[in-house]
Amino acid sequence: MPEIKKFLAFDTSTDRMSIALTDGVRVWQHSGAGGAQASATLIPAILALLADAGLALGQLDAIAFGRGPGSFTGLRTACAVAQGLAFGANGGAGIPVLPIDTLMAVAEEARFQQHQVAGSPSGESVLRVTALLDARMDEMYVQRYEFRGDACAPLGDCELVRPENLVLEPATGLWAGNVFGVYAGRLPAGLASLSRLEALPTATAMLRLAPALAAAGHCVDAAGALPLYVRDKVALTTDERAEVKARAALAALSAANPA
């Protein structure tokens, strides 16, 4: 199987929108406001980035996107846009999508930041990272990962945890996320003395994860661009379903008729 190198990646699961694109050598990136604003700005920003790189959607090997957990609105936006762009690429022939867990992107971003400061360890080093994202409603999304060199594997499933109930596992070498300020008074006191980094799921982190995930068979057809909801979500309203369909249709139209 040929090595997959050309990726578009984006994440809108938090209040920051992150987009990145690679041709296998160079990287182009963009960031902006997430949340509800991303539904209006994501597609134009993607098309502008493709234009800057001189790439068409049909030249990409896959579209990677943050599937969750995170903001319900942000996840619906990411899934609809990934699906629409992938369906519309190659004159409707389509390209694969690569769903990536947002907490894995947090863990990778923190690992990368740490190595930028401390230098990359030699050999097949092992690092365990616990990723934590604010889930609102006095809860956090928590998931643990193990890195062996650059390869990342989850250790168990993502959980919803109240800040005061976080278990400080001694095997964790790095704690990463956006909860340290938000829940400073409620997190276990011992966390303050441990290695920790502020980190969000970035599209550049997803680009670093994408080749190994794609090689492992995690790419799916455009119809598989589905969100990961850890917290139960009631069924979408009629207006929400219409909004998702409209975003997917707009993305497909944009892919088929780039400006």
N, C-alpha and C positions, 0 to 999 in steps of 0.2 A: 504494500500500500504506500502511495507517495506521501511524503511528509507534508503535513498541513502547516502553512506558514501565514497566509493572509487572513487576518481576522478583523472584524469590527466588534467592539465590546462596549456595552453601556450598562449603567446602573442608576435607577431612580427610586431605590428602596428607602432612602433617607431624605433629609432636607437639602442634600447636595446632589445634583445631577453630575454624573461623570461619564465621559465618552472618550474612547481611544480607538485608534486604527493603526494597523501595522501591515507593511508589505513584506514582512519577514526580515527586514533590515532596519528601516526607519520607523519611528512612531510619531503619530500626530495625536494630540489630545485637546480636550475642551472640558471645562467645568462650568456649572451655573447653578441656579436655584432649582431645587428639587420640588417634591410635593406636587401640589395642584398645578404649579407653573410649568412643570416638565411636560405636561400633556400638550401644551402649545408650542414649546420650544425644542423638544427633543428631535423631531423629524427635520426641521430646518437646520439645526446644528449638525446633525449627521450628514446631511447632504452637503453642507459647507465643508465639512472635514474631508469627505470623499473628493470634492472638487479641489481642495488644497493639495491632496495627495495624488491627484490625477488618476484615481481609481474609480471603476464602476462597480456596483454591487455584484454583478455577475462574475467579476474577477476574484471575489472573495471565496475562501474555502468554507467559511461558516460565519454566522453571526452569534456571538456570545452575549448573554444578558444575565443580569442578576435576578434570579427567580424568587428570591425571598429567603428567609422571612423579612418583613419590613412593613412599610406603609402600604395599606391596601390599595389606595389610589395609585401610588407609585408602581406597585407590582402589576396592576392591571394595565397601566400605561406601557411598561416595559414589555410585557407579554404581547400586547396588541401590536406594538410597533415592530417587535422582532418577527412576529408571525406575518404581518403585512409586507414588510420588506423582503423577507425570505420567500414568500409566495410570489411576489412580483418580480424578483430578480431573474435574469436570463430570459427575458421575454415571457415570463410565466412558467418557465421550466423549474424555477426555484433553486434555492440552496439550503443546506442544513442549518439548524440552529443548535446552539450549545448552552443549555441551562446550567448556570453556576450558582451554588449556594452563596448568599451574601456574606455569611459568616466565614466561609472559606476564603473569600476575598479579603475580609478583615484580617484574618490570620496571616495570609500571604503578604498583605501590605505591611503588617507589623514585623514579620520576619525580614522583609526586604529593608525596612527602615533600620532595624537593628544591625543588619549586615553592612549597611552603608556606613554606619558609625564605627562598628567594631571590626569590620573586615570579614570577608567570607571565611568560615572555618574550613580547614583542609579535610579531605576525605569524606566519607559518608557519615557526616555528623547527624545526630538525632536531636531535634528540638520539639518540645510539646508546647503548643500555644492554646490558651483558652480565649476564645473570642466572645465578646459581650456587647450587645447592642441594646439601646434603650427601646423597650417595647411599649412604652407609655403605660398608663393605668397601673403605676407602681410595680412594674415587672420588667425583667430583662430577658432577652434571648441569649442563651448560653450554649456554646458547643466547643468541644475540645478537638484538637487536631494534632497529628504527629507529622513532622517533616523529617524525611531522611534525605539529606542533600536538598534538592529542589522539589522532590516528590512529596505530595501532601495527601494524607489519608485521614478521614474522620474517625474519631474514637467515640462511638456511640451516636445517639441522635441529639438533635437540637431540643432544648428544654426551655420552658418558661419558668423563671425563678424570681422570687422576691429578693431584693438586694440583701436583706439581713439573713437570708437563707442560703447564700452562696457558700459552697463548700470549697475551701482552699486546699486543693489537692497538691501534695508536695511534689509530685512528678512534673507539674506545670512549670516550664522555664520562663514563660512570658505570658503576661495578661494584656489583652489588647481590646480596644473598643472606645465607645463614647459615653461610658457610664460613670467614670471616676469623679467628674464634677457634679453631674446631675444627682447622684445618690451618695455623695461623699459622706454624709452623716449617718448613712444606713448600711453601708458595706462593712464587712468584717474588719476590725481594726488592723489585723495582721496583714491585710492587703497592701497597706501603705508602705511596708518595708520590702515588698516583693518587686521584681522587675515588671514594669508595666509601661505601655505606650498608648497614647491617643491615636486611634486609627479608625478610618471609615472604609467601606467597600469601594475601591477605586477601579476604574476601567483598566488602568495600566496593570494592576494586580491580576485582573482577569486575563489580560493578554499573556502574562507570565504563566498562568495556570493552564491556559487553553490548549497548548500543544499536547501536553501529557494527557489531559482529559479527553481530547479528541482521539488520540492514539489508542486510548483505553476503550473507545466505543461509546462515548457519552453524547455524541452528536445525534440529533433526531430530526425527523421531518418537521416542517414548519408547524403542522398541526399539534406538535408536541411542545409548543411554547406555552407552558402552563405554570402558574404561580405555585409557590410552596407557602401555604398558610400554616403556621404552627398554632396560632390562636384561632379558635373556631370563629368562622365568619358566617353570618346569615347569608342566605341566597341573595344574589344580586337583584336589585330592583329592576323594573322594566326600563327605567331611564338609564341605569348603569349598564345593562346589557346593550342597549342601543348605543351608548357612549363607546363601549369596547368595540362593537362592530364598526362604528364610524371611524375610530382610530386605526383599526386594521385595514379598512378600505382606503383610508387616506394614505397609509404607509404603502400599500400595494400600488396605488396610483402614482405616488412619488417615485417608487422604485421603477415602475414601467416607463415613466415620463420624467426623468430628472431634468432639472432646469439647466 
